[in-house]
């Protein structure tokens, strides 16, 4: 189902499965349930979504770390995978977290579409 190793492979799989709108809906739902006032347009391209999510995560880390942690908990990003992110700066770490968020959200929508 999801043996992807990097963001490029994951984004390609999302597009091939035609699940981008569902992924955006799930992301919006998790943001809303986390009481974070951000949403993403359903017509957003995958690259725009990644850029926007990176920006939102950076703001959360810098200005509201508690909401950032709550979001990761709500999305259910595994702590073991978070611990493997070894970026040399904030932007690299955020890219790693974005990959994990996309990966988890894709798992959710993939399972819903198949079962």
N, CA and C atoms as an extended XYZ file, in Angstrom:
345
Properties=species:S:1:pos:R:3:atomname:S:1:resname:S:1:resid:I:1 pbc="F F F"
N         0.814       -1.193        0.000 N   UNK     1
C         0.000        0.000        0.000 CA  UNK     1
C         0.856        1.254        0.000 C   UNK     1
N         1.786        1.353        0.961 N   UNK     2
C         2.515        2.603        1.087 CA  UNK     2
C         3.996        2.395        1.404 C   UNK     2
N         4.717        1.670        0.559 N   UNK     3
C         6.149        1.517        0.808 CA  UNK     3
C         6.955        2.654        0.178 C   UNK     3
N         6.660        3.885        0.543 N   UNK     4
C         7.367        5.032       -0.020 CA  UNK     4
C         8.476        5.470        0.923 C   UNK     4
N         9.555        5.980        0.329 N   UNK     5
C        10.714        6.360        1.125 CA  UNK     5
C        10.961        7.853        1.172 C   UNK     5
N        10.313        8.589        0.272 N   UNK     6
C        10.552       10.030        0.259 CA  UNK     6
C         9.316       10.776       -0.232 C   UNK     6
N         9.379       12.070       -0.115 N   UNK     7
C         8.242       12.916       -0.463 CA  UNK     7
C         7.871       12.772       -1.935 C   UNK     7
N         8.863       12.697       -2.815 N   UNK     8
C         8.591       12.588       -4.253 CA  UNK     8
C         7.763       11.342       -4.556 C   UNK     8
N         8.168       10.200       -4.013 N   UNK     9
C         7.423        8.958       -4.240 CA  UNK     9
C         6.006        9.059       -3.678 C   UNK     9
N         5.875        9.660       -2.502 N   UNK    10
C         4.567        9.799       -1.870 CA  UNK    10
C         3.652       10.690       -2.701 C   UNK    10
N         4.163       11.823       -3.154 N   UNK    11
C         3.357       12.749       -3.950 CA  UNK    11
C         2.922       12.095       -5.256 C   UNK    11
N         3.811       11.326       -5.850 N   UNK    12
C         3.491       10.608       -7.077 CA  UNK    12
C         2.362        9.593       -6.824 C   UNK    12
N         2.441        8.896       -5.716 N   UNK    13
C         1.408        7.909       -5.357 CA  UNK    13
C         0.064        8.594       -5.108 C   UNK    13
N         0.084        9.738       -4.429 N   UNK    14
C        -1.157       10.487       -4.171 CA  UNK    14
C        -1.812       10.886       -5.493 C   UNK    14
N        -1.015       11.381       -6.416 N   UNK    15
C        -1.562       11.802       -7.709 CA  UNK    15
C        -2.043       10.606       -8.521 C   UNK    15
N        -1.287        9.510       -8.509 N   UNK    16
C        -1.689        8.315       -9.262 CA  UNK    16
C        -2.988        7.717       -8.741 C   UNK    16
N        -3.215        7.802       -7.460 N   UNK    17
C        -4.433        7.262       -6.844 CA  UNK    17
C        -5.601        8.255       -6.925 C   UNK    17
N        -5.334        9.467       -7.419 N   UNK    18
C        -6.358       10.524       -7.515 CA  UNK    18
C        -7.008       10.818       -6.165 C   UNK    18
N        -6.198       10.877       -5.130 N   UNK    19
C        -6.718       11.100       -3.784 CA  UNK    19
C        -6.341       12.460       -3.205 C   UNK    19
N        -5.819       13.348       -4.023 N   UNK    20
C        -5.426       14.659       -3.510 CA  UNK    20
C        -6.590       15.422       -2.878 C   UNK    20
N        -7.767       15.498       -3.527 N   UNK    21
C        -8.877       16.221       -2.871 CA  UNK    21
C        -9.259       15.610       -1.529 C   UNK    21
N        -9.264       14.290       -1.443 N   UNK    22
C        -9.594       13.624       -0.179 CA  UNK    22
C        -8.524       13.884        0.868 C   UNK    22
N        -7.269       13.917        0.448 N   UNK    23
C        -6.177       14.212        1.373 CA  UNK    23
C        -6.315       15.624        1.916 C   UNK    23
N        -6.656       16.568        1.060 N   UNK    24
C        -6.840       17.957        1.494 CA  UNK    24
C        -8.023       18.050        2.452 C   UNK    24
N        -9.110       17.349        2.157 N   UNK    25
C       -10.262       17.346        3.066 CA  UNK    25
C        -9.878       16.790        4.431 C   UNK    25
N        -9.108       15.704        4.445 N   UNK    26
C        -8.685       15.105        5.705 CA  UNK    26
C        -7.758       16.043        6.470 C   UNK    26
N        -6.870       16.692        5.756 N   UNK    27
C        -5.960       17.652        6.383 CA  UNK    27
C        -6.750       18.809        6.987 C   UNK    27
N        -7.718       19.333        6.247 N   UNK    28
C        -8.566       20.421        6.756 CA  UNK    28
C        -9.343       19.967        7.992 C   UNK    28
N        -9.848       18.756        7.951 N   UNK    29
C       -10.596       18.220        9.094 CA  UNK    29
C        -9.698       18.136       10.326 C   UNK    29
N        -8.490       17.625       10.168 N   UNK    30
C        -7.583       17.501       11.307 CA  UNK    30
C        -7.139       18.864       11.839 C   UNK    30
N        -6.959       19.829       10.954 N   UNK    31
C        -6.634       21.183       11.410 CA  UNK    31
C        -7.798       21.754       12.212 C   UNK    31
N        -9.015       21.571       11.712 N   UNK    32
C       -10.194       22.080       12.408 CA  UNK    32
C       -10.347       21.418       13.773 C   UNK    32
N       -10.167       20.102       13.835 N   UNK    33
C       -10.289       19.379       15.107 CA  UNK    33
C        -9.182       19.752       16.092 C   UNK    33
N        -8.098       20.283       15.571 N   UNK    34
C        -6.994       20.743       16.419 CA  UNK    34
C        -7.136       22.207       16.798 C   UNK    34
N        -8.248       22.822       16.380 N   UNK    35
C        -8.516       24.244       16.651 CA  UNK    35
C        -7.458       25.165       16.059 C   UNK    35
N        -6.998       24.808       14.876 N   UNK    36
C        -6.047       25.650       14.148 CA  UNK    36
C        -6.800       26.253       12.976 C   UNK    36
N        -6.798       27.567       12.922 N   UNK    37
C        -7.591       28.298       11.940 CA  UNK    37
C        -6.845       28.398       10.607 C   UNK    37
N        -6.655       27.265        9.979 N   UNK    38
C        -6.036       27.196        8.656 CA  UNK    38
C        -6.828       26.190        7.846 C   UNK    38
N        -6.951       26.446        6.567 N   UNK    39
C        -7.558       25.464        5.681 CA  UNK    39
C        -6.899       25.590        4.313 C   UNK    39
N        -7.008       24.517        3.562 N   UNK    40
C        -6.370       24.460        2.258 CA  UNK    40
C        -7.446       24.285        1.202 C   UNK    40
N        -7.310       25.011        0.115 N   UNK    41
C        -8.264       24.972       -0.988 CA  UNK    41
C        -8.208       23.597       -1.659 C   UNK    41
N        -9.365       23.042       -1.955 N   UNK    42
C        -9.435       21.724       -2.581 CA  UNK    42
C        -8.849       21.704       -3.987 C   UNK    42
N        -8.716       22.856       -4.605 N   UNK    43
C        -8.151       22.935       -5.954 CA  UNK    43
C        -6.655       23.200       -5.961 C   UNK    43
N        -6.054       23.128       -4.785 N   UNK    44
C        -4.626       23.377       -4.662 CA  UNK    44
C        -3.843       22.228       -5.276 C   UNK    44
N        -2.762       22.575       -5.964 N   UNK    45
C        -1.887       21.522       -6.499 CA  UNK    45
C        -1.090       20.912       -5.353 C   UNK    45
N        -0.544       19.755       -5.592 N   UNK    46
C         0.218       19.063       -4.557 CA  UNK    46
C         1.442       19.876       -4.132 C   UNK    46
N         2.078       20.545       -5.070 N   UNK    47
C         3.259       21.355       -4.738 CA  UNK    47
C         2.874       22.590       -3.929 C   UNK    47
N         1.756       23.223       -4.287 N   UNK    48
C         1.274       24.371       -3.520 CA  UNK    48
C         0.885       23.948       -2.108 C   UNK    48
N         0.243       22.777       -2.010 N   UNK    49
C        -0.155       22.266       -0.701 CA  UNK    49
C         1.065       22.032        0.177 C   UNK    49
N         2.105       21.460       -0.389 N   UNK    50
C         3.317       21.208        0.373 CA  UNK    50
C         3.947       22.517        0.843 C   UNK    50
N         3.991       23.516       -0.023 N   UNK    51
C         4.546       24.821        0.340 CA  UNK    51
C         3.724       25.481        1.440 C   UNK    51
N         2.406       25.442        1.291 N   UNK    52
C         1.520       26.048        2.306 CA  UNK    52
C         1.645       25.331        3.646 C   UNK    52
N         1.669       24.006        3.615 N   UNK    53
C         1.780       23.247        4.855 CA  UNK    53
C         3.112       23.528        5.543 C   UNK    53
N         4.187       23.604        4.770 N   UNK    54
C         5.491       23.961        5.345 CA  UNK    54
C         5.418       25.305        6.053 C   UNK    54
N         4.792       26.271        5.409 N   UNK    55
C         4.676       27.615        5.981 CA  UNK    55
C         3.855       27.610        7.273 C   UNK    55
N         2.729       26.898        7.263 N   UNK    56
C         1.875       26.825        8.449 CA  UNK    56
C         2.621       26.147        9.598 C   UNK    56
N         3.301       25.056        9.296 N   UNK    57
C         4.049       24.343       10.343 CA  UNK    57
C         5.143       25.220       10.938 C   UNK    57
N         5.818       25.974       10.088 N   UNK    58
C         6.881       26.855       10.574 CA  UNK    58
C         6.313       27.900       11.533 C   UNK    58
N         5.173       28.497       11.174 N   UNK    59
C         4.537       29.485       12.059 CA  UNK    59
C         4.124       28.844       13.382 C   UNK    59
N         3.557       27.649       13.299 N   UNK    60
C         3.131       26.972       14.525 CA  UNK    60
C         4.317       26.673       15.432 C   UNK    60
N         5.396       26.187       14.860 N   UNK    61
C         6.589       25.869       15.660 CA  UNK    61
C         7.140       27.127       16.318 C   UNK    61
N         7.180       28.208       15.569 N   UNK    62
C         7.775       29.435       16.075 CA  UNK    62
C         6.878       30.173       17.069 C   UNK    62
N         5.555       30.140       16.855 N   UNK    63
C         4.686       31.001       17.641 CA  UNK    63
C         3.657       30.279       18.508 C   UNK    63
N         3.399       29.012       18.217 N   UNK    64
C         2.414       28.282       19.009 CA  UNK    64
C         2.744       26.794       19.003 C   UNK    64
N         3.807       26.461       19.697 N   UNK    65
C         4.331       25.101       19.687 CA  UNK    65
C         3.322       24.092       20.239 C   UNK    65
N         2.534       24.498       21.191 N   UNK    66
C         1.525       23.601       21.765 CA  UNK    66
C         0.498       23.173       20.709 C   UNK    66
N         0.061       24.102       19.882 N   UNK    67
C        -0.872       23.762       18.798 CA  UNK    67
C        -0.213       22.834       17.776 C   UNK    67
N         1.059       23.057       17.512 N   UNK    68
C         1.820       22.190       16.609 CA  UNK    68
C         1.820       20.753       17.137 C   UNK    68
N         2.124       20.584       18.411 N   UNK    69
C         2.138       19.250       19.015 CA  UNK    69
C         0.746       18.625       19.000 C   UNK    69
N        -0.276       19.430       19.271 N   UNK    70
C        -1.647       18.952       19.240 CA  UNK    70
C        -2.025       18.463       17.835 C   UNK    70
N        -1.601       19.189       16.821 N   UNK    71
C        -1.873       18.796       15.439 CA  UNK    71
C        -1.216       17.456       15.117 C   UNK    71
N         0.037       17.289       15.502 N   UNK    72
C         0.724       16.025       15.241 CA  UNK    72
C         0.026       14.869       15.947 C   UNK    72
N        -0.442       15.133       17.154 N   UNK    73
C        -1.175       14.118       17.898 CA  UNK    73
C        -2.493       13.786       17.201 C   UNK    73
N        -3.219       14.801       16.762 N   UNK    74
C        -4.509       14.613       16.091 CA  UNK    74
C        -4.335       13.823       14.797 C   UNK    74
N        -3.305       14.163       14.032 N   UNK    75
C        -3.058       13.476       12.765 CA  UNK    75
C        -2.566       12.052       13.027 C   UNK    75
N        -1.960       11.844       14.168 N   UNK    76
C        -1.425       10.545       14.577 CA  UNK    76
C        -0.111       10.235       13.874 C   UNK    76
N         0.774       11.222       13.866 N   UNK    77
C         2.119       11.024       13.328 CA  UNK    77
C         2.912       10.233       14.368 C   UNK    77
N         3.465        9.080       13.993 N   UNK    78
C         4.188        8.246       14.964 CA  UNK    78
C         5.432        8.945       15.537 C   UNK    78
N         5.554        8.892       16.845 N   UNK    79
C         6.701        9.521       17.507 CA  UNK    79
C         8.024        8.908       17.059 C   UNK    79
N         8.031        7.605       16.804 N   UNK    80
C         9.258        6.941       16.345 CA  UNK    80
C         9.737        7.542       15.032 C   UNK    80
N         8.797        7.837       14.142 N   UNK    81
C         9.170        8.424       12.857 CA  UNK    81
C         9.612        9.872       13.020 C   UNK    81
N         8.964       10.598       13.922 N   UNK    82
C         9.392       11.977       14.190 CA  UNK    82
C        10.826       12.014       14.703 C   UNK    82
N        11.185       11.026       15.518 N   UNK    83
C        12.526       10.980       16.102 CA  UNK    83
C        13.600       10.709       15.054 C   UNK    83
N        13.211       10.205       13.892 N   UNK    84
C        14.204        9.906       12.853 CA  UNK    84
C        14.563       11.124       12.005 C   UNK    84
N        13.836       12.212       12.156 N   UNK    85
C        14.114       13.419       11.368 CA  UNK    85
C        15.399       14.051       11.892 C   UNK    85
N        16.342       14.178       11.014 N   UNK    86
C        17.656       14.697       11.405 CA  UNK    86
C        18.085       15.837       10.476 C   UNK    86
N        17.294       16.893       10.443 N   UNK    87
C        17.653       18.041        9.620 CA  UNK    87
C        18.673       18.916       10.319 C   UNK    87
N        19.427       19.651        9.530 N   UNK    88
C        20.446       20.526       10.112 CA  UNK    88
C        19.897       21.912       10.432 C   UNK    88
N        18.660       22.183        9.984 N   UNK    89
C        18.036       23.470       10.301 CA  UNK    89
C        16.521       23.297       10.351 C   UNK    89
N        15.835       24.327       10.754 N   UNK    90
C        14.389       24.273       10.936 CA  UNK    90
C        13.665       23.898        9.644 C   UNK    90
N        14.067       24.480        8.522 N   UNK    91
C        13.385       24.205        7.254 CA  UNK    91
C        13.485       22.735        6.854 C   UNK    91
N        14.647       22.129        7.053 N   UNK    92
C        14.808       20.704        6.732 CA  UNK    92
C        13.952       19.846        7.657 C   UNK    92
N        13.880       20.216        8.924 N   UNK    93
C        13.040       19.468        9.860 CA  UNK    93
C        11.567       19.577        9.488 C   UNK    93
N        11.150       20.760        9.081 N   UNK    94
C         9.754       20.962        8.683 CA  UNK    94
C         9.428       20.131        7.442 C   UNK    94
N        10.349       20.046        6.502 N   UNK    95
C        10.132       19.211        5.316 CA  UNK    95
C         9.934       17.755        5.717 C   UNK    95
N        10.699       17.292        6.694 N   UNK    96
C        10.548       15.932        7.192 CA  UNK    96
C         9.200       15.712        7.852 C   UNK    96
N         8.764       16.685        8.642 N   UNK    97
C         7.456       16.586        9.301 CA  UNK    97
C         6.340       16.636        8.260 C   UNK    97
N         6.485       17.471        7.254 N   UNK    98
C         5.487       17.554        6.185 CA  UNK    98
C         5.340       16.203        5.497 C   UNK    98
N         6.451       15.545        5.220 N   UNK    99
C         6.411       14.212        4.613 CA  UNK    99
C         5.632       13.241        5.500 C   UNK    99
N         5.911       13.257        6.801 N   UNK   100
C         5.228       12.347        7.718 CA  UNK   100
C         3.725       12.646        7.807 C   UNK   100
N         3.372       13.925        7.765 N   UNK   101
C         1.961       14.308        7.794 CA  UNK   101
C         1.266       13.828        6.519 C   UNK   101
N         1.868       14.097        5.362 N   UNK   102
C         1.283       13.627        4.107 CA  UNK   102
C         1.153       12.114        4.104 C   UNK   102
N         2.171       11.443        4.585 N   UNK   103
C         2.166        9.984        4.607 CA  UNK   103
C         1.013        9.458        5.457 C   UNK   103
N         0.840       10.014        6.644 N   UNK   104
C        -0.225        9.557        7.542 CA  UNK   104
C        -1.610        9.902        7.002 C   UNK   104
N        -1.755       11.113        6.480 N   UNK   105
C        -3.047       11.513        5.931 CA  UNK   105
C        -3.389       10.665        4.702 C   UNK   105
N        -2.405       10.348        3.895 N   UNK   106
C        -2.641        9.496        2.729 CA  UNK   106
C        -3.078        8.103        3.171 C   UNK   106
N        -2.465        7.584        4.218 N   UNK   107
C        -2.884        6.278        4.735 CA  UNK   107
C        -4.365        6.311        5.102 C   UNK   107
N        -4.778        7.357        5.776 N   UNK   108
C        -6.178        7.472        6.194 CA  UNK   108
C        -7.121        7.467        4.990 C   UNK   108
N        -6.836        8.312        3.997 N   UNK   109
C        -7.746        8.418        2.866 CA  UNK   109
C        -7.667        7.189        1.963 C   UNK   109
N        -6.498        6.582        1.874 N   UNK   110
C        -6.363        5.369        1.075 CA  UNK   110
C        -7.229        4.259        1.653 C   UNK   110
N        -7.129        4.057        2.983 N   UNK   111
C        -7.929        3.017        3.625 CA  UNK   111
C        -9.423        3.292        3.460 C   UNK   111
N        -9.818        4.534        3.614 N   UNK   112
C       -11.234        4.875        3.458 CA  UNK   112
C       -11.719        4.611        2.033 C   UNK   112
N       -10.857        4.853        1.058 N   UNK   113
C       -11.265        4.651       -0.347 CA  UNK   113
C       -11.324        3.179       -0.723 C   UNK   113
N       -10.561        2.351       -0.034 N   UNK   114
C       -10.491        0.924       -0.373 CA  UNK   114
C       -11.453        0.071        0.412 C   UNK   114
N       -11.835        0.532        1.613 N   UNK   115
C       -12.666       -0.331        2.466 CA  UNK   115
C       -13.930        0.358        2.887 C   UNK   115
